[in-house]
Every structure is written in structure tokens, then in C-alpha cells.
Amino acid sequence: MLSAAAKVNLALEVLSKRADGYHEIATVMQTVDLSDRLILEDAETLALRVSAPGVPTDSTNLAVRAALALREAAGVARGARITLDKRVPVAGGLGGGSADAAAVLLGLNRLWGLRWPLPRLANLAVTLGMDVPFFLRGGTALATGRGETLEPVVGGALALVLVNPGFGSSTAEAYRRVTPQMYTDGKRTQALLDALRSRRAARVAASLYNGLEGVVARHHPEIGRMEAALLAAGALGATMSGSGPTVLGVARSFEHARQIRARLTRASWACWAVRTTRGPAVRVRAMDAGRAAGRPGAEAPAPEASDAGESRPPEAS
């Protein structure tokens, strides 16, 4: 089974608006052990099947767009049957669609025998969305520019509680509502990076920040209620992830995270106790004679080959 991990944003600042219409941001992105599952099989045509109702299976789905983009860029007449088991909330601020796209790029790179090096895949990934290049690696990273410039970060393990209200939030709409008065100078992101280096959960919790939360929470007040519930249940700190509406709470330990999750009893909320991950965001199992990515076998990180060498993509969510 091929897995595509979700991410959270531990800090997210909007620094300015660029001449190209995008926003300059600084954000600390972190993968967690909540994942979608995918199987990629050789086929004559490209087709996607999704477990979750209401999720599109045409070219509006980022996973399909990734497959089409790779096929066109590689100049190959290949197909694939993609089966996607959605476990990460759609439009939840956790990067599920971007993670799926990265998984498709890595999986088809192997299935089709392309042997593209990771930097070449990353150049294609950024045309799909600002978060997609991050998921080619995963772990902890500082993302700057529009979100596409990545710098790996070393930090300690964290236990988190994620709460999703059962509805989605638009990344594009969140950025449209940003005003110059909301711009910050990057110091909050630096404080979060310093907190990660301290390996103290309480310090990380005190440094959480999301510059989009104000505009999103005004339209989705449930965000504030979820954060208040997390804090009342014992979380050390809480903030919105990405463009929302999922919120995260920091716990002292994974057992503490499980206790917090058990105290969140509202039926309309989906809650998870998760750990941060240091390994690749996309993992695959060994394929049978190269015919399928995600068939049962020995688990391993998705192959990166070598490190050598418009539709306007959405801003980082």
C-alpha cells in the first residue's frame, strides 16, 4: 500500500503581496502519521477511483492532474489505474490533495520506469501547487517564497491532536481576504523554529501562529470553538493548520494526545491523535515486477532516484 501523509503548519505568516499576485509567506510545515492510501496499477488509460463520496475523479482532482502532467512532460503514452482511499479531510488545511499528487508523481515515476531525479519531479510538482514539492520529501521544513522554496528543519518529535469540523475551507478565498494590515515580519516563524530546536513541547505550543486564522475564523467560528475545546481538554496550545478549518493542539506525549482526543465528544467533529514524522511523506511497498505501485510487499520510502541534476498553481495551504 502506498501512503501519502498529511501535514500541519506549526507557523504560517503572510509577509507581503508579490507583483505576480501571489503572497510571500513563511511557514513551518510538518508531516504527521495520518495518511491517505493509494494503489497505482498499469493500465491502458488513466482512471481514478476514490473511496470518499463527492471527491471528483476527473482532471479537477490533483492526483489526476499530476498523472496527466507527468505523462505529458515525459512524452509517454502510458496509463494507470489509481485507487485512492481518502483518510485525510478534503479541503481541511492538511495538504491531503497535494500529498496525493506527490504520491502519484513518485509512484508513476517508478511504475512507468521514468527514473526522473527528485529535482526534476519537484520542478513539475510546483506547477501543480505550492505544497506539492514539500510532499516529495516530508518531515519538517521551512517554506518561503510562495511556499515552494524549502529548507529542511531538524526538530524533536511532537504529539498532536487534530480536529476537523466536517466541512472544508477555500485556500484561495483565505488569501483573497488578507489585507496589508495582516502582514508580519517573519519573527513568529523564527520563534517557532527556535522552539523546535529546544525540543520542548510547551515552548512549541507557545510559539504556534497562523496569520490566516483571523480571516478564516471570522467566516467559520467553529474554528474558535474547536481551539477552545482543545485547550479545555488539556492541550498546551492550539492553532489552525494551513487555510483551515482543521485545528491542531500540542500534547505532552502521545498518551496525553489520546486522552485529549477522548475528551472531545462533539459528534460533528473528526479527531485524531497523531505523531509528527521524520521520514518521507510518501511511502510505497515493493512492486511486483514493476507492474503496480502500492501492492503488498516490503515497505520502503518512495524512491527518489538521484538528487542530481497556466493554470495558476494554488498558494500554499
C-alpha positions in Angstrom: 0.0 0.0 0.0 1.3 3.4 -0.9 0.7 6.0 1.8 0.6 9.8 1.5 1.0 11.7 4.8 -0.9 14.8 5.8 0.9 17.9 7.1 0.3 20.6 9.6 1.5 24.2 9.6 3.1 25.0 13.0 3.6 28.6 12.0 2.3 30.5 8.9 3.0 34.1 8.3 1.9 36.2 5.3 4.7 38.7 4.7 3.6 40.7 1.7 1.9 40.6 -1.7 4.1 40.0 -4.7 4.0 41.7 -8.1 2.7 38.4 -9.6 -0.4 38.5 -7.4 0.8 35.7 -5.1 1.7 36.2 -1.4 5.1 36.0 0.1 4.9 33.6 3.1 7.0 31.9 5.7 5.6 28.7 7.1 6.9 25.7 9.0 5.4 22.5 7.6 5.4 19.2 9.4 4.2 15.7 8.2 2.1 13.6 10.6 1.1 10.0 10.7 -2.4 10.5 9.2 -2.3 9.3 5.6 -4.3 8.6 2.5 -3.7 5.2 0.9 -3.2 4.7 -2.9 -2.7 1.8 -5.3 -1.3 2.5 -8.7 -1.6 -0.2 -11.4 -0.6 -0.3 -15.0 -3.5 0.3 -17.4 -4.1 1.4 -21.0 -5.8 4.7 -19.8 -5.7 6.9 -16.8 -8.5 6.4 -14.3 -9.1 7.3 -10.7 -11.4 5.6 -8.2 -11.9 7.3 -4.8 -13.4 5.8 -1.6 -14.8 9.1 -0.3 -18.2 10.3 -1.7 -18.2 13.6 -3.5 -14.5 13.7 -4.4 -14.0 14.3 -8.1 -12.3 11.7 -10.2 -11.7 13.8 -13.3 -8.9 16.3 -14.0 -10.1 18.6 -11.3 -8.6 16.1 -8.8 -5.0 17.0 -8.2 -3.9 13.3 -8.3 -5.3 13.0 -11.9 -3.7 16.4 -12.8 -0.3 15.1 -11.5 -0.6 11.9 -13.7 -1.5 13.9 -16.8 1.3 16.4 -16.2 3.9 13.7 -15.7 2.7 11.8 -18.8 2.8 14.9 -20.9 6.2 16.1 -19.6 7.8 12.6 -20.0 6.3 12.2 -23.5 5.0 8.7 -22.8 1.7 7.1 -23.9 1.1 5.3 -20.6 -1.9 4.8 -18.4 -2.6 3.9 -14.8 -5.5 2.8 -12.6 -5.3 4.8 -9.4 -7.3 3.7 -6.3 -7.4 6.3 -3.6 -8.6 5.6 -0.1 -9.2 9.1 1.4 -8.5 9.4 5.1 -7.2 13.0 5.2 -10.1 15.5 5.2 -10.7 17.2 1.9 -10.0 21.0 1.9 -9.0 20.7 5.5 -5.7 22.6 5.6 -3.8 19.3 5.9 -2.5 19.1 2.3 -4.2 15.9 1.5 -4.7 16.6 -2.2 -1.1 17.8 -2.5 0.2 14.7 -0.8 -1.9 12.5 -3.2 -0.4 14.4 -6.1 3.2 13.9 -4.8 2.4 10.2 -4.3 1.2 9.9 -7.9 4.3 11.6 -9.2 6.6 9.3 -7.2 4.6 6.2 -7.9 4.2 6.7 -11.6 7.9 7.7 -11.9 8.6 4.2 -10.7 5.7 2.3 -12.4 6.5 3.9 -15.8 10.2 3.4 -15.4 11.0 7.0 -16.0 13.8 7.3 -13.4 13.4 11.1 -13.1 15.6 12.6 -10.3 13.8 14.3 -7.5 14.7 17.9 -8.5 13.1 17.2 -11.9 9.9 15.9 -10.2 9.9 18.9 -7.9 10.0 21.3 -10.9 6.9 19.6 -12.2 5.3 19.4 -8.8 5.4 23.2 -8.3 3.2 23.7 -11.3 0.5 21.7 -9.6 0.5 23.5 -6.3 2.8 25.2 -3.8 2.5 22.4 -1.3 3.3 19.5 -3.7 7.1 19.8 -3.7 7.1 19.5 0.1 5.4 16.2 0.0 8.1 14.7 -2.3 10.2 14.7 0.9 8.2 15.4 4.0 9.5 15.7 7.5 9.9 19.2 8.8 10.6 22.1 6.5 10.7 25.9 6.4 8.8 27.0 3.3 9.3 30.5 1.9 8.6 32.5 -1.3 5.1 31.4 -2.4 5.7 28.2 -0.4 7.8 26.5 -3.0 11.3 27.3 -1.5 12.0 24.6 1.0 14.7 24.2 3.7 14.8 21.1 5.8 14.5 21.7 9.6 15.6 19.4 12.4 13.2 19.3 15.3 12.0 17.0 18.0 9.1 14.6 17.9 5.7 16.0 18.8 2.3 14.5 19.7 -0.7 16.4 18.3 -4.4 16.3 18.3 -6.2 17.2 15.1 -9.8 18.3 15.0 -11.8 18.8 11.8 -15.3 20.2 11.9 -16.7 18.2 8.9 -16.6 21.0 6.3 -13.9 22.4 4.0 -12.3 25.8 3.6 -11.0 27.5 0.5 -7.3 28.4 0.4 -7.8 30.9 -2.5 -10.6 32.6 -0.6 -8.5 32.9 2.6 -5.7 34.6 0.7 -8.1 36.9 -1.0 -9.3 38.2 2.3 -5.8 39.0 3.5 -5.1 42.8 3.9 -1.7 44.6 4.3 -2.5 45.2 8.0 -2.2 41.4 8.5 1.3 41.2 7.1 4.0 40.2 9.6 7.8 40.2 9.5 8.8 36.5 9.9 9.7 36.7 13.6 6.9 34.4 14.6 8.2 31.7 12.2 11.7 32.2 13.6 10.3 31.8 17.2 8.7 28.5 16.2 11.9 27.3 14.6 13.8 28.1 17.8 11.1 26.3 19.8 11.5 23.2 17.7 15.2 23.2 18.3 14.6 23.3 22.1 12.6 20.0 21.8 10.2 21.3 24.4 6.5 20.7 23.6 5.4 23.6 25.9 7.7 26.0 24.1 6.5 24.9 20.7 2.9 25.2 21.9 3.5 28.8 23.0 5.0 29.7 19.6 2.2 28.4 17.3 1.0 31.0 14.9 -1.3 31.2 11.8 -1.7 34.6 10.0 -4.7 33.3 8.1 -6.7 32.3 11.1 -8.3 35.6 11.7 -9.9 35.9 8.3 -10.9 32.2 8.1 -12.3 32.1 11.7 -14.5 35.1 11.0 -16.3 33.1 8.4 -16.0 29.8 10.3 -16.5 30.5 14.0 -16.3 26.7 14.7 -12.6 27.1 14.4 -12.5 29.1 17.6 -14.8 26.6 19.4 -12.5 23.7 18.4 -9.4 25.5 19.7 -11.2 26.4 23.0 -12.3 22.7 23.3 -8.7 21.5 22.7 -7.3 23.9 25.4 -10.1 22.9 27.8 -9.2 19.2 27.2 -5.6 19.8 28.2 -3.8 20.8 25.0 -0.7 23.0 25.7 -1.6 25.3 22.8 -3.7 25.3 19.6 -3.9 26.9 16.2 -5.4 26.4 12.8 -3.5 24.4 10.2 -2.9 26.0 6.8 -6.0 27.7 5.5 -8.2 25.6 7.8 -10.6 24.6 9.0 -8.7 21.8 10.8 -7.0 22.9 14.1 -4.2 21.2 15.9 -3.4 21.0 19.6 0.0 20.2 21.1 0.2 17.5 23.8 2.9 16.5 26.2 3.1 12.9 24.9 1.2 10.6 22.6 -0.7 9.2 25.5 -1.6 12.7 26.5 -2.8 13.3 23.0 -5.0 10.2 23.2 -6.5 11.5 26.4 -7.3 14.9 24.9 -8.9 13.2 21.9 -11.1 11.1 24.2 -12.4 14.3 25.9 -13.6 15.8 22.6 -17.0 14.4 22.3 -18.8 16.6 19.8 -20.3 14.2 17.2 -19.8 16.5 14.2 -16.0 16.7 14.8 -13.5 14.2 13.5 -10.5 13.9 15.8 -7.1 12.2 15.6 -4.2 11.7 18.0 -1.1 11.8 15.7 2.7 11.9 15.9 4.9 14.0 13.7 7.1 12.1 11.3 10.7 12.5 10.2 10.7 10.1 7.3 9.4 10.6 3.7 5.8 11.8 3.3 5.2 9.2 0.6 6.0 5.5 1.3 5.5 2.6 -1.0 5.7 -1.2 -0.8 7.8 -3.2 -3.2 6.1 -3.7 -6.5 5.6 -7.0 -8.3 7.8 -6.9 -11.3 7.2 -3.2 -11.7 3.6 -3.7 -12.6 2.0 -1.9 -9.6 2.9 0.7 -7.1 1.3 0.0 -3.7 0.8 -3.7 -4.0 1.7 -5.7 -0.8 5.4 -6.1 -0.2 8.2 -4.7 1.8 7.6 -1.2 2.9 10.1 1.4 1.9 10.3 5.2 1.3 9.3 6.2 -2.2 12.3 6.0 -4.5 13.9 9.4 -5.1 16.2 8.3 -7.9 19.0 10.8 -7.7 19.2 14.3 -6.2 21.3 15.4 -9.2 20.8 17.3 -11.6 -1.0 28.1 -16.9 -3.3 27.1 -14.8 -2.0 29.1 -11.8 -1.0 26.8 -9.0 -2.7 27.5 -5.7 -0.8 29.2 -2.9 0.5 27.1 0.0 -2.3 25.9 2.2 
